[in-house]
Amino acid sequence: MRRPRFFYGYIIVAAATLTLTLTNGAMYSFGVFLKPLAGEFGWNRAMTSGAYSLFLFILALLYLATGRLTDRLGPRVVGTVCGVFLGLGYFLMSQVNTLWQLYLLYGVVVALGMSGGLVPLMSMTARWFIKRRGIMTGIVVSGAGLGTVIIPPVASWLIAVYSWRTSYTIVGVIVLALVIAVAQLLRRDPGKMDLLAYGEDARDGGRRKASSTQTAGSSLREARQTRQFWTLAAICFCFGISLQSMMVHIVPHATDLGVPALTAANILATIGGTSIVGRLGIGLTADRIGSKTCLAIGFVLLTTALFLLQIVRELWAFYLFATIYGMSIGGLVALESPTVAELFGLKEHGAILGIMVSTSIIAGAIGALALGRIFDVTGSYSAAFWGLTALSITGLALSLVLKHLPSLRHGNI
């Protein structure tokens, strides 16, 4: 194995970051489209947000497959195929006229496209970096935050100037072209290019050492037999339900309280911007003190933000909420991949990570639909927000009892 002057892993990080900027930015713009869609066709919020919930359910199931496919085929093949589905899905959203079309195109086709994103890219990054894994994963997932800063406000502006149909057409064309192009730069692990991962020692038989590092740890079957696996899955559920449901309903909630639509989109953008700080800050901190402690820090911030949301009425308070919430969610998302590597190694990292991310997304699908239903019944999000707060406190408690597997406690995997 060789160690070149310029490490290709940084190209991997840049490509993965750009991909998540495009894909997740487009995904989190759904809340901006919610009211225009519902208003044009006379759908209530539960009916409209149900498409997003279906999208999340199917995406969660697909991540179970794309995590394994990335382990076997690599992210370039997975990313290219999924990029085609994603671009076409958003482009065809501009032609929606009935509710079943919305559910089919967004719930199924866009989900197929999105499944080539987060799990394959985070698993790939974990394989390229032994040292600096936390900060590099943080940089990659910061792309999702950057996309949330850029795309929802742009989509809101396009809707105001043109229409929601034109907005979806533009998003579809951009995603189709760029995601497929960037996917050609991706490689599953450094061994595919006869390289060492960052932090591996080239001495003492580098090829053998690199190979053993990439295959060390627990298989999915072995991991499922541990308490740590199920504890981490519960933790992912507790923050996933808040992440996805809030990204759908925070804009409608703000506009219900009199915040203009474009300003409400900027609140969503603030969440995205501050999530970058959380992803990078907690990712860097995890390299120094470990993922377990950082999980607790993330849940403390999340609980604080959700408590604040109960009393938010003024615009400045919405921005304060968005700042704390964005930092917490950004950090927790960034910790998923390093925590899986820290607990279970790299042997079947993509498959295990796929289950954790799928659990988070299924929770979000439940939450997005439940929040819409609670609002339709009660005319308020209050009860739903208190429920999210209780789950955040539960996640904090679980993160405090999470322990490393004895076999990997001292490993550098």
N, C-alpha and C positions, 0 to 999 in steps of 0.2 A: 504494500500500500504506500502511496506517495502523499506528500503534503505540499501542495503548490503554493506559490507566493500569494495568489488570490484565491480564497476559499469559495468554491461554488455554492456552498450553503447559504451565502448571503444573497445570491441570485434566487435561490429557492425561497428565502424569506420575503424578498421583494415581490416575487411573482405571486406568492400566496397572499400577501397583504393586499395587492391590487385586486386579486380575484374576490376576496371577501369585501373589499370596498364596494365593488360593483354589485355583487350578489346580495349581500346583507342590506346594503343601502336600499336596493330595490324592494327587498322583502319588507323592511320596516317602514316603507312608505305606504303600506296598505291602510294604515289609520288615516292617512291624508285622503285616500280615495273613498273611505267608508261612507261619509256623508253624501258626496256627489252621487255615488252609486245608489245608495238607499233612497235619496231624494228623487232621482230620475224615475225609478221603477216602483216606488212606494213600498219598499221593503223595510221592516223594522231592523233594529241593530242586532238582535239575536240571529235573524235570518242572514243578514249580510256578513256578520263576523263568523257565522257558522262555516263559511267557505274557508276562512283562515284557519279555523279549528280543524277542518278536514285536511287542509294542506299540512298542518303540523302533525296530525296523526299519521298520514301517509309518509311524510318526511321522516318521522321517527322510525317507521318500519324500514324504509329504504336505507337509512343510515346503518342498520344492522347488516345490510348487504354490501353497501359501498365501503364500509370499514374493512370487511373481509376481502372484497375485491381489490382494495388498495394494497393490502398485505400481499396479494398474489399477482395482480396485473400491473400495479403501480398507478400513481395519480394522473399521469399524462393521458392514459387511455380513458380512465374514469372521468377526468375533467373535460375531455373533448366531447365525449358522448353526452354528458350531462349539460354541457354548454349549449349544445344544439337544442335540447329540450327546453332549457331555460329561456333562451332568446325567442324561440317560437311561441312558448307559452305566454310571455308578456306581450308579444306582438299580437297574438290572437285575442288577448284580453280586450283589445280595442274594438272587437266585433261582438262583444257580449250584448245580448238582448233579453235573455231569460235567466232565471235563477239557476236552472240546471246547467246552463252553459258556464256560469260563474263558478259553480262547484267543480265542474269537469276541468275547465282550463286552469283555474288557480289551484283548486284542491288536488288535482292529479298531475297535470302536465308541468306546471311550475314546480311542484314538489319533486318530480323526477329530475328536473334540472338542478334544483337546490341541493340535492343529495350528493352532488360531487364537490360540495364546498367544505364546510367546517370540519367534519370528521376526517376525510382524507387529507386535508391540508395540515391539520394539527398533528395527526399521526406521522405524516411525512416529516414535519419539522422536528418532532421528538427524536426521530432516527438520525437526523443530520447533526444534532447537538447533544453532547453529553454534558459538558460544562456550558453554562449560559443558556440552558434549556428554558428556564423560566422567563427570562427577558426576551428571548427570541420568539417564544410562543406568544408572549405579551404583544410583541410588535406585530406578529401575524394577525392575531385576533383584534388588534387595534384598527385593522382595516374595516371591520364591521362597524366600529364606532365612527370612523372617518366617513364611511358611506352614509351613516345616519345623519351626520352633519351636513353632507352635501345634497343627497338625493331627495329626501322629503321636502325641504324648502324649494328646491328646483321644481319638483313635481307639483307642489302647491301653486307655484308661480305659473307653470304651464297650464294647469287646470283653470286658473283665473283668466289667463290671456287667451287660451285656445279652448280646450275641453279635456275631460278626463280620457277620452278616447285617443286624442292626439298624444297625450302624455304617455299612455301605455305603448303607443307605436314607437315613440322616440326611445323609451327605455328598452324596448325589445330589440331594436336595431343595435343600440350601443352594446348591450349585454351579449348579444349573439356574436358580434364581431370581436370584441375584446377578450371575452372569457375563453373562447376557442384559441385565439392567438397566444394568450399567456399560458395556456395549458401545455403548449409545446415545450416550455422551459422546465417542466416539473420532472423530478426523478424520485423514486421511492426512497432510496437510501444511498449514502456515499459509495457503498460497495459496487453499485451499478456503474460507477465512473472510475473504479479502481482508486478510490479515495478513502481516507479515514474520516470518521465523524469528528467534529470539533471537540477536543478534550480527550481523545484517545491517544495513547502512547504508541508512536511508530516503532519503538524498540521492542525487542523480544518477540519477533514474529508478528508484525503488525496485521498481516492478512488473517492469521488465525485469531488474533485478539479481537479484531473488528467483527469477524464472523460470529464469535462467541458472544460478543456484546449485543449484536442484533437479534440473537436467538435466546438470550438469557431471560429468565423470569417465569411467570405462570402462564399456562395455557388458559383459554376461556373456561374449559371444564374445571380446571383446578381452582381458578379464581372464584367461580360460582359456589364453591364449597366453603368459602371463607366468610366470616362475619364482616370483614372489611368491605367485601364486594357489595353486600346488601346495605351496609351503612352508607357507603359512598353513593349508591343508587338513591337512597332516601334523601341524602343531602342534595343531589342533583334535582330531585323532584321539588324540594322546598324552594330552591331559588328559580327553577325553571318556570314554575307556575306564575311567579311574579314577573319574570322577564317578558315572556311572550304576551301575557294578558295586558300588561301595562303598556307595551308598545302599540297595541291595538286601540286601547281605550283612553289613554291619557289625552289625546287631542280632542276627541268628543267630550270628555269630562271638562276640559278647560273651556271649550266653546260653550258648553252648557252654563258655565259660570260667567259668561260675558266676554271671554277673551276672543279677539278676532281670529279668524281661521289661519291667516298667515302667521300671526304671532304664536298661535298654538303649535304650528308646525315648527317654529323656532324653539319652542320648549322641547320638542322631540329632538331637534338638532342639538340642543344643549346636553341632553342625555347622551347622545352619541359622542359629542366632543369631550365631556368629562369622563365618559367610559374609557376613552383612550388613556387618560391619566391613570385611571384605575388599572387598566390592563398592563400598562408599562410599569407603574409603581409597584403593584402587588407582584407582578411577574419578576421584577428585579429583587424585591424583598424575599420572594420564595427561594431564589438561588442562595440566599444567605441564611435564612432561618427555617426553611422547609415549607412545604405546601400546607401541612396540617394547621399550623398556627395562622397562616394567612387566610385559610378558610374562615376561621373564627373572626378575624378582623373584617372580612367581607360581609359576614352576616350581621355584625354589630352596626356597620354602616347601613346595610339594607333595612334593618329594623328601625333605625333612627329615621330614615327617609320615609318609611311607611307610616310611622307615627306622625311625622310632620304633615303628610298628605291629608290626615283627618281634619286639619284646621286650616288648610290652604284656601285662601279666598282672593288675595291680592296677587298681581302679576309677579312682583319681586319674590313672593313666597314660592310661587311655582318654579321660578328659576333656582331658588335655594334647594327645593326638593329635587329638581332635575340634576343639580350638581352632585348632591350626596348620593342620589339613586344611581346616577350614571357611573360614579366611581365604584360603587359597591358591585353592581352587576358586571361592569367591565372586568373587575378583578376576579370575580367568581368564575366567569366564563374562561378567563385566561388560565385559571388553576386546574381546569378539568384534565387537560392532557398531561401536564407535569405530575399531577396527583396520581393518575393511572400509572405512569411510568415509575413513580416513586414507590407505589404500593405493589405493582404487579410486573414491572419490567417491560421489555420490548418484544418478547416472544410472540404474543398475539395482541400487540398494543392496539392496532386498528379495530379489531373485533371487540375488545373490552371497552375501548373508548366509544365505539358506536353504540353500545348498550347504554352507557352513561349519558351520552348526548341524547339518545332516543328517549330515555326516561325523562330528561329535562324538557324535551319538546312535547312529549305526551302530556306532561303536567301543564305546559303552556297551552296546549290545545284545550284541555279541560277548563283551564282558567279563562281563556279568551271567550269561550262559549258561555261559561257560568257568569262572568261579569256582564255580558250582554243580556243574559236572561234575568239576572238580578235587577238590572236597571229597568228592563221592560216591565217587571212586576212591581217594583217599589218606586220607580222614578228617581232613584239615587244609587250611587256607587258605594255609599257609606258601609253597608254591611259587608260588601265584597272586599273593601280595603282592610277592614278589621280582620277578615279571614286570612288575607295575605300576610298581615302582621303576625298573626299567631303561627303561621307556617314558617315565617322567617325566624322566629324565636326557637321553633323546633329544630330548624337547620343549624342554628348556633349551638344548641345543646348536643346535637349529633356530631358536629365537627370537633367538639371538645373531648368526645370519647373515642374518636377514630384513632386506631393504632396501626403501626406498621407491621407487616408480616415479619416474623423472626428471620426467615431465610433471606430477606432483602433489606433488613434494617441497616446493614452497614455496606450495602452494595453501592456502586457508582454507575448505575445503569441509566 
